[in-house]
Amino acid sequence: MDRALKNINYKEETKELAVFAKALAHPTRIAILKHLDNQTCCFTGDLVEVFPLAQSTISQHLKELKNAGLIQGELKPPKIRYCINQQNWNKAKLLFERFFV
């Protein structure tokens, strides 16, 4: 976070919106979310087949989405199965809707 803004007391809703917005700030992440929204769940390897990117790149985007709480991963050794975190996905939609009204 910007040092000049660090000491400002933002509403929790504003902070959450910023986290979601940052996670959505890359077209690949938006495309991954759209793909996951049409699937029950999928593995990283499935996404590598859909998107012409290296597995490490896909994994980095998944990490960002997971850190923002928009997706969740379930360990299915030796793989991780990803799906949308419906609770946070709905919260993000609501926060963006309020922001754009």
DSSP file (Angstrom, degrees, kcal/mol; ACC not computed):
  #  RESIDUE AA STRUCTURE BP1 BP2  ACC     N-H-->O    O-->H-N    N-H-->O    O-->H-N    TCO  KAPPA ALPHA  PHI   PSI    X-CA   Y-CA   Z-CA
    1    1 A M              0   0    0      0, 0.0     5,-0.1     0, 0.0     2,-0.0   0.000 360.0 360.0 360.0 146.8    0.0    0.0    0.0
    2    2 A D    >>  -     0   0    0      1,-0.1     3,-1.1     3,-0.1     4,-0.9  -0.334 360.0-133.3 -57.1 130.9    1.2    3.5   -0.7
    3    3 A R  G >4 S+     0   0    0      1,-0.3     3,-0.6     2,-0.2     4,-0.5   0.856 104.9  57.2 -57.4 -37.7    3.0    4.9    2.3
    4    4 A A  G 34 S+     0   0    0      1,-0.2    -1,-0.3     2,-0.1     3,-0.2   0.775 113.2  40.3 -66.2 -25.0    1.1    8.2    2.2
    5    5 A L  G X4 S+     0   0    0     -3,-1.1     3,-1.7     1,-0.1    -1,-0.2   0.507  88.3  95.8 -99.4  -6.2   -2.2    6.3    2.5
    6    6 A K  T << S+     0   0    0     -4,-0.9    -1,-0.1    -3,-0.6    -2,-0.1   0.833  85.9  45.5 -56.9 -38.2   -1.0    3.7    5.1
    7    7 A N  T 3  S+     0   0    0     -4,-0.5     2,-0.3    -3,-0.2    -1,-0.3   0.388  85.6 110.4 -91.3   4.2   -2.3    5.6    8.1
    8    8 A I    <   -     0   0    0     -3,-1.7     2,-1.3     1,-0.1    -3,-0.0  -0.640  69.4-131.6 -80.1 135.1   -5.7    6.5    6.6
    9    9 A N        -     0   0    0     -2,-0.3     2,-0.2     0, 0.0    -2,-0.1  -0.708  31.7-174.2 -89.8  91.8   -8.6    4.6    8.3
   10   10 A Y        -     0   0    0     -2,-1.3     2,-0.1     1,-0.1     5,-0.0  -0.502  32.8 -98.5 -81.3 153.1  -10.5    3.2    5.3
   11   11 A K     >  -     0   0    0     -2,-0.2     4,-1.9     1,-0.1     3,-0.4  -0.399  32.2-118.0 -64.1 149.4  -13.8    1.4    5.8
   12   12 A E  H  > S+     0   0    0      1,-0.2     4,-2.6     2,-0.2     5,-0.2   0.879 116.1  57.2 -57.9 -38.4  -13.4   -2.4    5.8
   13   13 A E  H  > S+     0   0    0      1,-0.2     4,-2.2     2,-0.2    -1,-0.2   0.877 105.4  50.4 -60.9 -39.1  -15.7   -2.5    2.7
   14   14 A T  H  > S+     0   0    0     -3,-0.4     4,-2.0     2,-0.2    -1,-0.2   0.901 110.6  49.0 -66.8 -42.0  -13.3   -0.1    0.8
   15   15 A K  H  X S+     0   0    0     -4,-1.9     4,-2.0     2,-0.2    -2,-0.2   0.920 111.5  49.4 -63.6 -44.0  -10.3   -2.3    1.7
   16   16 A E  H  X S+     0   0    0     -4,-2.6     4,-2.4     1,-0.2     5,-0.2   0.914 109.7  51.4 -62.3 -42.9  -12.0   -5.4    0.6
   17   17 A L  H  X S+     0   0    0     -4,-2.2     4,-2.8     1,-0.2    -1,-0.2   0.905 108.6  51.9 -60.7 -41.6  -13.0   -3.8   -2.7
   18   18 A A  H  X S+     0   0    0     -4,-2.0     4,-2.4     2,-0.2    -1,-0.2   0.888 108.8  50.4 -63.4 -39.6   -9.4   -2.7   -3.3
   19   19 A V  H  X S+     0   0    0     -4,-2.0     4,-1.9     2,-0.2    -2,-0.2   0.930 113.5  45.0 -64.1 -45.6   -8.2   -6.3   -2.7
   20   20 A F  H  X S+     0   0    0     -4,-2.4     4,-1.6     1,-0.2    -2,-0.2   0.917 112.9  51.2 -64.0 -43.0  -10.7   -7.7   -5.2
   21   21 A A  H  < S+     0   0    0     -4,-2.8     4,-0.2     1,-0.2    -2,-0.2   0.903 108.7  51.1 -62.4 -41.5  -10.0   -5.0   -7.7
   22   22 A K  H >< S+     0   0    0     -4,-2.4     3,-1.3     1,-0.2    -1,-0.2   0.908 109.0  51.0 -62.8 -41.1   -6.2   -5.6   -7.5
   23   23 A A  H 3< S+     0   0    0     -4,-1.9     3,-0.4     1,-0.3    -1,-0.2   0.818 111.6  48.3 -65.7 -29.6   -6.8   -9.4   -8.1
   24   24 A L  T 3< S+     0   0    0     -4,-1.6    -1,-0.3     1,-0.2    -2,-0.2   0.348  82.7  99.8 -90.6   5.9   -8.9   -8.5  -11.2
   25   25 A A  S <  S+     0   0    0     -3,-1.3    -1,-0.2    -4,-0.2    -2,-0.1   0.331  71.9  67.9 -79.3   9.4   -6.4   -6.1  -12.6
   26   26 A H  S >> S-     0   0    0     -3,-0.4     4,-1.7     1,-0.1     3,-0.6  -0.996  76.3-137.8-130.6 132.9   -5.0   -8.6  -15.1
   27   27 A P  H 3> S+     0   0    0      0, 0.0     4,-2.4     0, 0.0     5,-0.2   0.825 103.6  57.3 -58.3 -33.3   -6.9  -10.0  -18.1
   28   28 A T  H 3> S+     0   0    0      2,-0.2     4,-2.6     1,-0.2     5,-0.2   0.899 105.5  50.5 -65.6 -38.5   -5.7  -13.6  -17.5
   29   29 A R  H <> S+     0   0    0     -3,-0.6     4,-2.4     2,-0.2    -1,-0.2   0.894 110.2  49.5 -66.5 -38.5   -7.2  -13.6  -14.0
   30   30 A I  H  X S+     0   0    0     -4,-1.7     4,-2.4     2,-0.2    -2,-0.2   0.926 111.9  48.8 -63.6 -43.3  -10.5  -12.3  -15.3
   31   31 A A  H  X S+     0   0    0     -4,-2.4     4,-2.4     2,-0.2    -2,-0.2   0.892 110.2  51.5 -64.1 -39.8  -10.4  -15.1  -18.0
   32   32 A I  H  X S+     0   0    0     -4,-2.6     4,-3.0     2,-0.2     5,-0.2   0.929 110.4  48.7 -62.5 -44.8   -9.6  -17.7  -15.3
   33   33 A L  H  X S+     0   0    0     -4,-2.4     4,-2.3     2,-0.2    -2,-0.2   0.907 110.8  50.2 -62.4 -41.6  -12.5  -16.5  -13.2
   34   34 A K  H  X S+     0   0    0     -4,-2.4     4,-0.8     2,-0.2    -1,-0.2   0.915 112.4  48.0 -61.7 -41.9  -14.9  -16.7  -16.2
   35   35 A H  H >< S+     0   0    0     -4,-2.4     3,-1.0     1,-0.2     4,-0.2   0.941 113.1  46.7 -63.4 -47.5  -13.6  -20.2  -16.9
   36   36 A L  H >< S+     0   0    0     -4,-3.0     3,-1.2     1,-0.3    48,-0.3   0.822 104.5  61.7 -65.2 -30.5  -14.1  -21.3  -13.3
   37   37 A D  H 3< S+     0   0    0     -4,-2.3    -1,-0.3     1,-0.3    -2,-0.2   0.756 106.4  46.7 -67.2 -22.7  -17.5  -19.7  -13.2
   38   38 A N  T << S+     0   0    0     -3,-1.0     2,-0.3    -4,-0.8    -1,-0.3   0.390 111.5  61.5 -97.0   1.5  -18.6  -22.1  -15.9
   39   39 A Q  S <  S-     0   0    0     -3,-1.2     3,-0.1    -4,-0.2     0, 0.0  -0.836  76.2-132.9-122.4 158.9  -17.0  -25.2  -14.3
   40   40 A T  S    S-     0   0    0      1,-0.4     2,-0.3    -2,-0.3    44,-0.3   0.952  85.5 -42.5 -70.8 -52.6  -17.6  -26.9  -11.0
   41   41 A C        -     0   0    0     42,-0.1    -1,-0.4    -3,-0.1     2,-0.3  -0.946  61.6-164.4-162.5 167.5  -13.9  -27.0  -10.3
   42   42 A C  E     -A   82   0A   0     40,-2.4    40,-3.6    -2,-0.3     2,-0.2  -0.986  19.3-113.3-157.9 165.7  -10.7  -27.7  -12.3
   43   43 A F  E >>  -A   81   0A   0     -2,-0.3     4,-1.5    38,-0.2     3,-0.7  -0.587  34.6-107.8 -98.0 161.3   -7.0  -28.4  -11.9
   44   44 A T  H 3> S+     0   0    0     36,-0.8     4,-2.0     1,-0.3     3,-0.2   0.893 120.2  57.2 -53.9 -42.7   -4.0  -26.2  -12.8
   45   45 A G  H 3> S+     0   0    0      1,-0.2     4,-1.4     2,-0.2    -1,-0.3   0.843 101.8  55.7 -60.2 -34.4   -3.3  -28.6  -15.7
   46   46 A D  H <> S+     0   0    0     -3,-0.7     4,-1.1     1,-0.2    -1,-0.2   0.904 108.0  48.5 -63.2 -40.4   -6.8  -28.1  -17.1
   47   47 A L  H  X S+     0   0    0     -4,-1.5     4,-3.0     1,-0.2    -2,-0.2   0.848 105.0  58.3 -69.6 -33.7   -6.2  -24.3  -17.2
   48   48 A V  H  < S+     0   0    0     -4,-2.0     5,-0.3     1,-0.2    -1,-0.2   0.843 106.0  50.6 -63.7 -32.7   -2.8  -24.8  -18.9
   49   49 A E  H  < S+     0   0    0     -4,-1.4    -1,-0.2    -5,-0.2    -2,-0.2   0.799 115.0  42.9 -72.7 -28.9   -4.7  -26.6  -21.7
   50   50 A V  H  < S+     0   0    0     -4,-1.1    -2,-0.2     1,-0.1    -1,-0.1   0.872 115.5  47.5 -84.2 -41.1   -7.2  -23.7  -22.0
   51   51 A F  S  < S-     0   0    0     -4,-3.0     2,-2.4     2,-0.1    -1,-0.1  -0.866  81.4-128.7-108.2 135.0   -4.8  -20.8  -21.8
   52   52 A P  S    S+     0   0    0      0, 0.0     2,-0.3     0, 0.0    -4,-0.1  -0.315  72.3 110.3 -79.9  59.7   -1.5  -20.6  -23.8
   53   53 A L  S    S-     0   0    0     -2,-2.4    -2,-0.1    -5,-0.3    -3,-0.0  -0.904  75.2 -93.3-131.2 158.3    0.6  -19.9  -20.8
   54   54 A A     >  -     0   0    0     -2,-0.3     4,-2.3     1,-0.1     3,-0.4  -0.333  36.4-116.5 -66.5 152.3    3.2  -21.8  -18.8
   55   55 A Q  H  > S+     0   0    0      1,-0.2     4,-2.8     2,-0.2     5,-0.2   0.869 116.5  56.3 -58.9 -37.1    2.0  -23.7  -15.8
   56   56 A S  H  > S+     0   0    0      2,-0.2     4,-1.8     1,-0.2    -1,-0.2   0.870 107.3  48.9 -64.2 -35.8    4.1  -21.4  -13.6
   57   57 A T  H  > S+     0   0    0     -3,-0.4     4,-2.1     2,-0.2    -2,-0.2   0.926 111.9  47.8 -69.0 -45.1    2.4  -18.4  -15.0
   58   58 A I  H  X S+     0   0    0     -4,-2.3     4,-2.6     1,-0.2    -2,-0.2   0.923 111.0  52.5 -59.6 -44.3   -1.1  -19.9  -14.4
   59   59 A S  H  X S+     0   0    0     -4,-2.8     4,-2.2     1,-0.2    -1,-0.2   0.877 107.2  51.9 -60.8 -38.9    0.0  -20.9  -10.9
   60   60 A Q  H  X S+     0   0    0     -4,-1.8     4,-2.0     2,-0.2    -1,-0.2   0.912 110.8  47.5 -65.4 -42.0    1.0  -17.3  -10.1
   61   61 A H  H  X S+     0   0    0     -4,-2.1     4,-2.2     2,-0.2    -2,-0.2   0.903 111.5  50.8 -65.3 -40.5   -2.4  -16.0  -11.3
   62   62 A L  H  X S+     0   0    0     -4,-2.6     4,-2.6     1,-0.2    -2,-0.2   0.889 107.7  54.1 -62.7 -38.6   -4.2  -18.6   -9.3
   63   63 A K  H  X S+     0   0    0     -4,-2.2     4,-2.8     2,-0.2    -1,-0.2   0.919 108.5  48.4 -61.3 -44.2   -2.1  -17.6   -6.2
   64   64 A E  H  X S+     0   0    0     -4,-2.0     4,-1.6     2,-0.2    -2,-0.2   0.912 113.3  46.9 -63.0 -42.7   -3.2  -14.0   -6.6
   65   65 A L  H  <>S+     0   0    0     -4,-2.2     5,-2.0     2,-0.2     6,-1.0   0.880 114.1  48.1 -66.8 -37.5   -6.9  -14.9   -7.0
   66   66 A K  H ><5S+     0   0    0     -4,-2.6     3,-1.2     4,-0.2    -2,-0.2   0.912 108.4  53.4 -69.4 -42.4   -6.6  -17.3   -4.0
   67   67 A N  H 3<5S+     0   0    0     -4,-2.8    -1,-0.2     1,-0.3    -2,-0.2   0.838 108.5  51.0 -61.1 -32.4   -4.9  -14.6   -1.9
   68   68 A A  T 3<5S-     0   0    0     -4,-1.6    -1,-0.3    -5,-0.2    -2,-0.2   0.589 115.9-119.6 -80.0 -10.2   -7.7  -12.2   -2.7
   69   69 A G  T < 5S+     0   0    0     -3,-1.2    19,-0.3    -4,-0.4    -3,-0.2   0.565  81.2 119.1  85.6   8.1  -10.2  -14.9   -1.6
   70   70 A L  S   <S+     0   0    0     -5,-2.0    15,-2.2    -6,-0.2     2,-0.3   0.766  78.6  25.1 -80.2 -24.4  -11.9  -15.1   -5.0
   71   71 A I  E     -B   84   0A   0     -6,-1.0     2,-0.4    13,-0.3    13,-0.2  -0.885  69.5-148.8-130.5 165.9  -11.0  -18.8   -5.5
   72   72 A Q  E     -B   83   0A   0     11,-2.9    11,-2.0    -2,-0.3     2,-0.4  -0.975   8.0-144.9-133.5 151.2  -10.2  -21.7   -3.2
   73   73 A G  E     -B   82   0A   0     -2,-0.4     2,-0.5     9,-0.2     9,-0.2  -0.936   4.3-160.7-119.1 139.4   -8.0  -24.6   -3.7
   74   74 A E  E     -B   81   0A   0      7,-2.8     7,-2.9    -2,-0.4     2,-0.4  -0.977  25.1-123.9-119.3 123.2   -8.5  -28.1   -2.4
   75   75 A L  E     +B   80   0A   0     -2,-0.5     5,-0.2     5,-0.2    -2,-0.0  -0.519  33.5 169.6 -71.5 119.8   -5.4  -30.4   -2.2
   76   76 A K  E >   -B   79   0A   0      3,-3.1     3,-2.8    -2,-0.4    -1,-0.1  -0.757  53.2 -91.9-125.8  80.1   -6.0  -33.6   -4.2
   77   77 A P  T 3  S+     0   0    0      0, 0.0     3,-0.1     0, 0.0    -2,-0.0   0.018 109.3  12.3 -43.8 135.5   -2.4  -35.0   -4.1
   78   78 A P  T 3  S+     0   0    0      0, 0.0     2,-0.2     0, 0.0    -3,-0.0  -0.921 132.3  45.3 -91.7  18.6   -0.5  -34.5   -6.2
   79   79 A K  E <   - B   0  76A   0     -3,-2.8    -3,-3.1   -35,-0.0     2,-0.5  -0.665  67.7-130.2-116.7 169.1   -2.7  -31.8   -7.6
   80   80 A I  E     - B   0  75A   0     -5,-0.2   -36,-0.8    -2,-0.2     2,-0.5  -0.988  17.6-147.6-119.2 129.8   -4.8  -28.8   -6.4
   81   81 A R  E     -AB  43  74A   0     -7,-2.9    -7,-2.8    -2,-0.5     2,-0.3  -0.852  17.2-157.9 -98.5 127.3   -8.4  -28.5   -7.5
   82   82 A Y  E     +AB  42  73A   0    -40,-3.6   -40,-2.4    -2,-0.5     2,-0.3  -0.815  19.1 159.4-108.9 144.4   -9.5  -24.9   -7.8
   83   83 A C  E     - B   0  72A   0    -11,-2.0   -11,-2.9    -2,-0.3     2,-0.2  -0.966  46.4 -80.8-151.2 166.3  -13.0  -23.4   -7.7
   84   84 A I  E     - B   0  71A   0    -48,-0.3     2,-1.3    -2,-0.3   -13,-0.3  -0.466  35.8-126.8 -70.4 137.5  -14.7  -20.1   -7.1
   85   85 A N     >  -     0   0    0    -15,-2.2     4,-2.9     1,-0.2     5,-0.2  -0.748  26.6-162.8 -81.9  97.0  -15.1  -19.1   -3.5
   86   86 A Q  H  > S+     0   0    0     -2,-1.3     4,-2.5     1,-0.2     5,-0.2   0.832  81.8  54.5 -58.0 -38.0  -18.9  -18.4   -3.9
   87   87 A Q  H  > S+     0   0    0      1,-0.2     4,-1.7     2,-0.2    -1,-0.2   0.949 116.0  37.1 -62.5 -48.8  -19.2  -16.4   -0.6
   88   88 A N  H  > S+     0   0    0    -19,-0.3     4,-2.9    -3,-0.2    -2,-0.2   0.837 113.7  57.6 -73.4 -32.3  -16.4  -14.0   -1.6
   89   89 A W  H  X S+     0   0    0     -4,-2.9     4,-2.2     2,-0.2    -2,-0.2   0.928 109.7  44.8 -61.2 -45.3  -17.4  -14.0   -5.2
   90   90 A N  H  X S+     0   0    0     -4,-2.5     4,-2.1    -5,-0.2    -2,-0.2   0.877 112.5  51.8 -66.7 -37.1  -20.9  -12.8   -4.3
   91   91 A K  H  X S+     0   0    0     -4,-1.7     4,-2.7    -5,-0.2    -2,-0.2   0.919 109.2  50.2 -63.9 -43.2  -19.4  -10.2   -1.9
   92   92 A A  H  X S+     0   0    0     -4,-2.9     4,-2.6     1,-0.2     5,-0.3   0.916 109.7  50.6 -61.5 -43.8  -17.1   -8.9   -4.6
   93   93 A K  H  X S+     0   0    0     -4,-2.2     4,-2.2     1,-0.2    -1,-0.2   0.916 112.2  47.6 -60.9 -42.5  -20.1   -8.6   -7.0
   94   94 A L  H  X S+     0   0    0     -4,-2.1     4,-2.5     2,-0.2    -2,-0.2   0.920 111.9  49.0 -64.7 -44.6  -22.0   -6.7   -4.3
   95   95 A L  H  X S+     0   0    0     -4,-2.7     4,-2.1     1,-0.2    -2,-0.2   0.906 113.2  46.7 -63.8 -41.8  -19.1   -4.3   -3.5
   96   96 A F  H  X S+     0   0    0     -4,-2.6     4,-2.3     2,-0.2    -1,-0.2   0.895 110.9  52.9 -67.0 -38.6  -18.5   -3.5   -7.2
   97   97 A E  H  X S+     0   0    0     -4,-2.2     4,-0.5    -5,-0.3    -2,-0.2   0.929 111.1  46.1 -61.3 -45.2  -22.2   -3.0   -7.7
   98   98 A R  H >< S+     0   0    0     -4,-2.5     3,-0.7     1,-0.2    -1,-0.2   0.880 112.1  52.5 -63.4 -38.1  -22.3   -0.5   -4.8
   99   99 A F  H 3< S+     0   0    0     -4,-2.1    -2,-0.2     1,-0.2    -1,-0.2   0.895 111.0  45.4 -65.7 -40.8  -19.2    1.2   -6.1
  100  100 A F  H 3<        0   0    0     -4,-2.3    -1,-0.2     1,-0.2    -2,-0.2   0.436 360.0 360.0 -87.7   0.8  -20.5    1.7   -9.6
  101  101 A V    <<        0   0    0     -3,-0.7    -1,-0.2    -4,-0.5    -2,-0.1   0.479 360.0 360.0 -83.4 360.0  -24.0    3.0   -8.5
